[in-house]
């Protein structure tokens, strides 16, 4: 088992003791990793001291990677993304899928799309389309359906075999598009009858953030 704290130390993040949540994300978190083809994504939340949080230039996030900006990540690379507690809460309140995973992921255990380092020709040249991106599209619909129906997201995904099959290239593009359309419709129907509130209680979130910061600063 990878020691995520060692990777945190390797990143030279200035105040590792302020990290309050740290977990392995991406395909490994979802349970849809296929062989040794993916890099390792680590996510976390930190809580800065008063001068940083209340000062003129609060820190929103910290990003570190073993890969340089001029090449795509390989299976040996590690990406670390840390959000301040306030920034994470802002993203989660907007329904950001990766931020929502933070709530349901076990500490010390959301894969971004194509990103700045380009497309995935190794998938497109073999299967005719980016099967990894297709898998994540299906996964997001499935997570949306579960969240709307039950108020939770199960990680790793209980439908991981379905996702791995889609990612492995076993499906034609036409089948993927049909599955995506079916799940989109199902997600919309689930949202219509969901018991979850229509809007986020920003006042309650702000109150919780204030209490969390004050409690940590008083320790």
N, C-alpha and C positions, 0 to 999 in steps of 0.2 A: 504494500500500500504506500502510495506516494505521501511524503510528509509535506503538506501544503505550507506549513510554517517555515520549513527550510527554503522553499521557493520564495516566500515572502521576504525572508532575510536576504536572499540572493538578489532581490530586486532593488535593494538599498532604499526601500521605503523608510522615511526618516523616523517615524514613530510607530513601529510594529505593535507596541503595546496598546495602541488605541484601536486596533482592529477588533471588532466585536462579533463579526460573523465572517466565516471563510469556508468556501466549499468548491468542489470541482463541478464545473458546468459543462455546457456543450453537449455533444452526442453521448458522452459517458454518463452524464446526469440523466439524460432521457432514456438510456438503455438501448440506443440505436447506433452504437459504434460498430463499425465493420472492420475487423482486423486492425492492423497498425498503420492506418492511413491518415488518422486525424492528429492534429496538434492537441495540446492539453490546455484547456481554458479554466482559469481559476478566477472566481469572483469573491468579492467581500465588501464589507461596510466598515468604515472607520468613524471615530468620533473625536474630533479635534478639540483642543483646549479653548477656553474663552477668548483669548486674543485673536485666534484664527477665525473662530465662528462668528464673533461679534465685531471683528475688525473690518477694515475697508476692502480687504481682498480675500474673502473666504474661499477655501479650496473646495472645488466641486468633485474632482476625481483624480485618480492616479492610474496611469497606464504604463505597463512595462512589458517587453517581449524579448525573447532570446533571438528572434529573427530581426534582421535589419529591414528598413523601409523599402529597399529596392528588390526584395524577393518575397515570394509567398512562403507561408509557414509550411514546415515539413512535420512528419510524425514525431520528431525528437524535440520540437519547439514547445515553449511554454508561453502563454499569454496570461498576464495578470491584470485584472481590471478591478479597481477599488473605488467605491463611491462614498462620499460623505453621507452621513445618516440623512441629512436634509435633502441632498440631491437624489438619493435613492427614493425617499418618500415622495418627492415631486414626480419622479418617473412612474412609480407604482400607482400614484393617484391618477395619472393619465392613462393607466391601463397598459403600460409598456410590458410586453410579454416577458422579456428577460428579467425585468425588475420584479415581476410577480413571482418568478421562480425562487427568489430569495426567501419568500415567506414559507415555501413548502420544501425547500432543500435542507437536508440535515447539515449542520455545521461540520466543517472539516471532512467533507466527502470528496445562457441562453444564447445560444450560438448565434452568432451574428451571421448575416447573409454574406454576400460576395465581398463586401467591405472595400477598402482602398487598395488592396493588393491584387484585384482583378478577378476574372472569371475562372471557372474550373474546367479547362480544356481536357483534362484527363477523363472527365465524365462525359462531356459533350461529344468528344471524338469517338467514343466507344458506343454510347447509347443514343446519341442524337439530341440529347437535352441534359440539363444539369440535374441528375437524379438526387443529388444531395439536397439541393435547394427545393426540389419537389417534395422530398421526404419532410423537410421542415415546414413546408406549406401545409401538408396533411396533419402534421403534429400540432401545429398551432390551431387548426380547426378542431381537432380532437380535444385539446386542452380547453378551448373556448366552450365546447359543448359540455364538458364535465364541470367547468367552473359555473356555467349558467344553471346547470341542473342541481349540482350538489354543493357549490360554494367552495370547492377545493380543486387542487391539481395534483394528481398522483405522480410521484417521481421515485424511481424510474417509471416510464410509461407502461401500463399493463398491456398496451397494444404494440409493444416493441417489436414482436415478430412481423406484424403487418408493416410497420415502418421500415424495418430492415429489408423486407422483401421489396418494398418500393424503392429504397435506396440502392439495392443491389443491381438494378437494371433489368429485373425480371418483367417489368411492365412496359408496354408501349406508351408512347406519349399520349395517344388517344385514351388509353385506360386511365392514366394519371389525371388527365383533364376531366374525365367523367367522374372519377372519385372525388376530385377537388370540388367539383360542382355539387355533388351529392352532399358532401360534408358542409359546404358553405350554406346550402339550404337548411340542413339540419341545425347548424349553429344559429341561423337567424330564427328558426322556429323555437329553439331552446331559449333564446334571449327574450322572445315575446312573452313567455310564460314563467320566466325566472323570478324567484322570490327575492333576488338581490335588489338593493335600492337602485333607482335610476341615476342618482348622482352621488358623488363622493362627499363625505362630510369633512370639508377642509378645516373647519374649526376644531373638530375632534382630533384630526391628525396633527394640527399645529400644537394643540395642548399636549398630546402624547410626546411629540418631539421635544417640547420644552421640558417636560418632566424627565425624559431620558437624559437630556444633556445635564440638567441640574443634579440629578442623582449621581451621574458619573463624576462630575466636577467636585462633588462633596465627599467622594470616597478618599 
